[in-house]
């Protein structure tokens, strides 16, 4: 476990958190390099399925960065996102993904520090949880079972 | 077949010092679809751009990834470049390997691995980009200004003087707003009406201005550049085409009611012109109090009118107008009287609000400029001014500063001392906030020259005993409770959003903050725009604001409108939602979440049954491209151009492979 490096995927709102991450760069706020960033127009654009897909595809943690409540560039996108993610977290637990692996942060374009801290915090947290295996193993098991069923059905 | 070009920038040493750019270019050359991959010192420089342009042509590229700084920095640069080479600009993406990578990491290996993966994700994305055309919408060169106070007047004047036909609507019978009520203005003590009325007249006489007074905005449809607005002209019962403004009807009218303009300190008639310099200078009939309308008799005004302008049958009229842009300048009100029972507000007649005191000071006001006690007409020898009544008071739900009160209280105290030289003026304050050109000096002048006594503390109670007012408060600097025997008390009541502002905002699809003030698109960088394209804000409808600020904001809003109306067509980024009608089930979940009202219903014929069904249509002129409609669309019929499902999922999908790259690197 000592050499485990978490793999984090971040969906960042173009107007706030993405720009906040830019600001972290401009102000040279060093942070861990384990995050991969996907730029989206709004946190409200992020469908729960995208987060699950990221976990399936190898992410050990997922972060969504949106505008502070009340500050959404598109009026209400972050509120929709917040409601969706609240439900999703419960569902993740059911799916064998620890809730903590999925984090939401409200980080404005002025909060470069906050973004850098969020990256470090989430990396540490996911590092503590270890690699996401259960969910993917279960996925593999289901897939092979489906293949079996198909094979039987085909015969 | 995709033919992608990857261009990795060194950004001098900004990227190259931390990221092994050669390794990135080398790795990218092996990604599926990539036919060309190079690194270069400065991609944004002339030679860099030239190289990209030449490569696009030579290699006949179908997509470009520039791995350099943030797309927020140079995406427009490289998209413009693509346009020149006839590659659709939306086939260019940027991989952010500077702000998000080289500048925030120290370890060269880690940073390089991250850069490679970032490029990999963007290559996958760009392979799924589709060429998009700029959306062009026609523009109506006409503007609407809602509200006829100083902000609305200034915005309208700027617009008409620039040659744009402008409709201004004002719900009261005259333009002029709150500024028309003021006596003198801080920090110069120049006469408010003397500087305002010339503007009112100039606007009313301008050939491009159309004023609708005693009118309201009834409805708004359409979108930026193409609004259709309905204006309700309330029934005036006076035909302004016939009326000469002689005023005989007003003289004859037997019905007296408290004047709104004089804040209840004087009466007006039921048929009235709110103040002598009103524009238009012709009366309206207030049907709520008119004897003809309430009791069915009288008719004095109709009898006396020499030109038969009085029309009791007059009805509200709705007119429709097409405008390209809207400026909202609906101003403010002050906090209701009932909230401060402890200050006897509204019960004790010698307790006035700031606007009442203005009217009293005004030479054209109810007392012709004499400061007197409303109760007995005596000149008050002691006046107590109380600041922050309702402002900065969390317990009353208004933690904000009303901004103008410190200055107008200083002004009031000076006006009083100038008129009653042997009088005593006390001001209770929390802090004196005098930020502005000449403002601090102005407050100091009140203290030093006019000997106004400033007491730091709140007033707990005002009560009356034997016809005298007592003001009980704390002087927190000396630490003493004090009680002042006052002849008159003036409250600096909190500035609130104008009555009906929230409803107006809903019509215009602009948002209000929790206090009812309209919210600007960005607090710093887009202060006069709203989140609804084509709707702009001016003056105190956005936040408490004094005259200089309101005027500058009005001019700023006007210049934004002029910019918008300067072209025949509006060009918008085509990053908008589109509906696949074959998949749309007509559930309209999109309509419920769309903050802009872009989701429209279109009628279609069911191919099987022939019945009429409804499908969603995203109006590209209205859609702002947030993508909120995507996660709620169950059949997956909506997609967002530029951030499509395919594009984002491809970025996610490539992660598995990317992470393998990382593993191998270790």
Interface residues (C-beta under 8 A of the other chain):
Chain A: X3 X5 X7 X9 X14 X18 X19 X21 X22 X23 X24 X25 X26 X28 X29 X30 X31 X33 X36 X37 X38 X39 X40 X41 X42 X44 X45 X46 X47 X48 X50 X53 X54 X57 X58 X59 X73 X74 X75 X76 X77 X80 X84 X116
Chain B: X70 X71 X72 X73 X96 X98 X99 X100 X101 X103 X104 X105 X106 X107 X110 X111 X113 X114 X117 X118 X121 X511 X531 X575 X593 X595 X596 X624 X625 X626 X627 X628 X630 X631 X632 X640 X642 X643 X648 X649 X651 X652 X653 X655 X656 X658 X659 X662 X666
